[in-house]
Amino acid sequence: MLTNPHGFSTRTGGVSTGIFASLNLGMTRGDEPENVKENYRRFLASCKIEQEEFVCGEQVHGNNVMVATAKDARKPYGYTELFSADGYVTAEKNVPLVIFTADCIPLLMEDPDAGVIAAVHSGWRSTVANIGGNAVEKMVSLGATPAGIRACIGPAIGRCCFEVGSEVIDGVEALLKGEAGAYYNRKDNGKYMLDLKGVVKQGLLQMGLKEEHIDVIGDCTMCLPEKYWSHRYTGGNRGSMASVIMKA
């Protein structure tokens, strides 16, 4: 449904080796810089993006969404991180926005009529802190309308594998204000299984996005460890996936 150049990576098709084999796009995992640079060249080219520099930063599982410009773009290695954010929006052309995941939700959005795009890293902490709503508001500040925004929720851990504690459920209940019950179930051990993709989608609907404008990729990263990086499956010994969108 998204019309601008974009993509969600898998863990295959790159040049990294060992625990990073093969398409590791994480810059701080301990992989060889030259391997990561080549992996980015391949990934971006597969998304029809020729730019070597892109906007990314230190993800801290918060709800800060940054309005980005070309001056914020950087290469995969060689620059000191200048900002911490878990989401980016821009109305500028040819400025790729990149976020990293390995179970958390990658959320890409665009308003094609207004010419505004967003990339959001939405783990459970960011989700219950309403990073999705913050991203929509930042897009609106640049001229988008909720009814005009298209969104795609990418590969992430599914309800089948995402066991959480009551503190997460409390956050979800507070976010969705009485509409959270469909997205979790309680287990005999007192824990819960959570549909975080469903929570993110419901949050977007509450912000005014249309049901028909939201796509959800059903793959669970933990169920498919040969295809995707999963932090839970690997115990943290892993690379990272990246998701990108660019206004053409």
C-alpha positions in Angstrom: 0.0 0.0 0.0 2.9 2.4 0.7 3.8 4.3 -2.5 7.2 5.7 -1.6 10.4 3.6 -1.7 10.5 1.5 1.5 11.4 -1.9 2.8 11.7 -4.3 5.8 14.9 -6.3 5.8 15.3 -10.0 6.8 18.5 -11.6 8.1 19.5 -13.1 4.7 21.3 -11.8 1.7 24.3 -10.1 3.3 28.0 -10.6 3.8 28.3 -10.8 7.6 29.5 -14.0 9.2 29.3 -15.9 12.5 26.4 -14.8 14.8 25.8 -11.9 12.4 25.2 -14.0 9.3 24.3 -12.7 7.0 22.4 -9.4 6.5 23.2 -7.7 9.8 22.2 -4.0 9.7 23.0 -3.2 13.3 25.9 -0.7 13.7 26.6 -1.3 17.3 26.4 -5.1 17.6 30.1 -5.8 17.2 30.1 -6.7 13.5 32.8 -5.6 11.1 32.0 -2.1 9.8 32.8 -2.9 6.2 30.4 -5.8 6.3 27.6 -3.6 7.6 28.3 -1.0 5.0 28.0 -3.6 2.2 24.9 -5.0 3.8 23.3 -1.5 3.8 24.3 -1.0 0.1 22.5 -4.2 -0.8 19.4 -3.5 1.4 18.9 0.1 0.2 19.5 -0.9 -3.4 16.8 -3.6 -3.1 14.4 -0.8 -1.9 15.3 1.4 -5.0 17.2 3.8 -2.7 20.5 5.1 -4.0 21.4 7.4 -1.1 24.4 6.3 1.0 23.4 8.5 3.9 20.2 8.2 5.9 18.6 9.3 9.2 19.0 7.0 12.2 20.0 7.4 15.8 20.3 5.8 19.2 17.0 4.0 20.0 16.2 4.2 23.7 12.6 2.6 23.8 11.1 6.0 24.5 8.4 8.0 22.6 10.5 10.8 21.1 9.7 11.4 17.4 12.1 13.7 15.7 11.4 15.9 12.7 14.3 15.1 10.4 16.0 16.9 7.6 18.9 16.1 5.2 21.4 17.6 7.6 20.6 14.7 10.0 21.5 12.0 7.5 24.7 10.0 8.2 26.6 7.0 6.8 26.4 3.6 8.6 29.7 4.1 10.4 32.1 6.9 11.1 29.8 9.5 12.8 29.1 10.1 16.5 25.4 9.7 17.3 24.0 13.2 17.9 20.5 12.3 19.0 18.4 9.7 20.7 15.0 9.0 19.2 12.7 6.0 18.4 10.9 7.7 15.5 11.5 10.1 12.6 9.2 12.1 10.3 10.1 14.3 7.3 8.6 16.2 4.5 11.9 16.4 2.6 12.6 14.4 -0.6 15.4 11.9 -0.8 16.0 11.6 3.0 15.8 8.0 4.0 14.5 7.3 7.5 15.9 4.1 9.1 15.0 2.3 12.3 16.3 -1.0 13.8 14.4 -4.0 15.2 14.9 -7.6 16.3 11.4 -8.4 17.7 10.0 -4.9 18.2 7.6 -3.5 15.7 8.8 -1.5 12.7 6.1 1.0 11.7 6.4 2.9 8.4 3.9 5.6 7.5 3.2 8.1 4.7 0.6 10.6 3.6 1.2 10.6 -0.1 -1.0 13.7 -0.8 0.8 15.8 1.9 4.2 14.4 1.1 5.1 13.4 4.7 6.7 10.1 5.8 7.6 8.4 9.1 9.6 5.5 10.5 9.0 4.4 14.0 10.6 1.8 16.3 7.7 0.6 18.5 8.7 -1.9 21.2 6.2 -2.4 24.1 7.7 0.5 26.1 7.5 2.9 23.2 4.0 1.6 22.3 2.4 2.2 25.7 4.1 5.6 25.8 2.1 6.4 22.6 5.0 6.8 20.2 2.5 6.0 17.4 0.3 8.8 18.4 3.3 11.1 18.7 4.4 10.2 15.2 1.0 10.9 13.7 0.9 14.3 15.5 4.3 15.2 14.1 3.2 14.1 10.6 0.1 16.3 11.0 2.3 19.2 12.0 4.0 18.9 8.6 0.7 18.9 6.7 -0.6 15.3 6.9 -4.1 14.3 7.9 -4.9 11.2 9.9 -7.4 10.1 7.3 -4.7 10.5 4.6 -2.0 8.5 6.4 -1.1 5.0 5.2 0.7 2.7 7.6 2.5 -0.7 7.4 3.3 -2.7 10.6 6.3 -4.9 9.7 7.6 -8.2 10.9 7.8 -8.5 14.7 7.2 -10.9 17.6 3.7 -12.2 17.5 1.1 -13.0 20.2 2.1 -16.6 19.8 5.5 -15.9 21.4 5.3 -12.6 23.3 4.9 -13.4 27.0 4.7 -10.3 29.2 4.0 -9.3 32.8 1.2 -7.4 34.3 3.0 -4.1 34.0 2.9 -4.3 30.2 -0.8 -5.1 30.2 -1.4 -2.1 32.6 0.3 0.1 30.0 -1.7 -1.3 27.2 -4.9 -0.8 29.1 -4.0 2.8 29.8 -3.1 3.4 26.1 -6.2 1.9 24.6 -8.7 3.1 27.2 -11.0 0.1 27.5 -10.3 -1.4 24.1 -7.3 -3.6 25.1 -9.0 -6.9 26.0 -8.9 -8.3 22.5 -5.1 -8.1 22.4 -4.0 -10.3 25.3 -4.9 -13.4 27.2 -3.8 -14.5 30.7 -1.8 -17.7 31.2 -2.0 -20.1 34.1 1.5 -18.9 35.3 0.1 -15.4 35.8 1.8 -14.0 32.6 0.1 -12.8 29.5 0.4 -13.4 25.8 0.3 -10.0 24.0 -0.6 -9.1 20.4 1.6 -6.0 20.2 0.9 -5.6 16.4 -2.8 -5.4 17.2 -2.2 -2.9 20.0 -0.2 -0.6 17.6 -2.9 -0.9 14.9 -5.7 -0.1 17.4 -3.7 2.9 18.6 -3.5 4.2 15.0 -7.2 3.7 14.5 -7.9 5.7 17.7 -5.7 8.5 16.2 -8.0 8.7 13.1 -6.3 6.4 10.6 -8.6 4.3 8.4 -8.8 0.6 8.8 -8.2 0.1 5.0 -5.1 2.2 5.2 -3.3 0.0 7.7 -1.4 -3.1 6.5 0.0 -5.7 8.9 2.7 -8.2 8.0 1.8 -11.3 9.9 5.3 -12.9 10.3 6.5 -13.6 13.9 10.2 -12.9 14.2 10.6 -15.5 17.0 8.8 -18.2 15.0 11.0 -17.7 12.0 14.6 -17.4 13.3 16.1 -18.4 10.0 14.4 -15.5 8.2 14.5 -12.8 10.9 16.6 -11.6 13.8 14.9 -12.3 17.1 16.4 -11.0 20.3 14.4 -13.4 22.4 15.2 -16.4 20.3 19.0 -15.7 20.3 19.3 -14.4 23.8 20.7 -11.2 22.4 23.5 -12.9 20.4 22.4 -11.4 17.0 22.4 -8.8 14.4 19.6 -6.3 13.6 17.1 -5.8 10.9 16.4 -2.3 9.5 13.3 -0.7 8.0 13.5 2.2 5.7 11.2 4.7 3.9 12.1 7.7 1.7 10.0 10.4 0.1 10.8 10.1 -3.6 
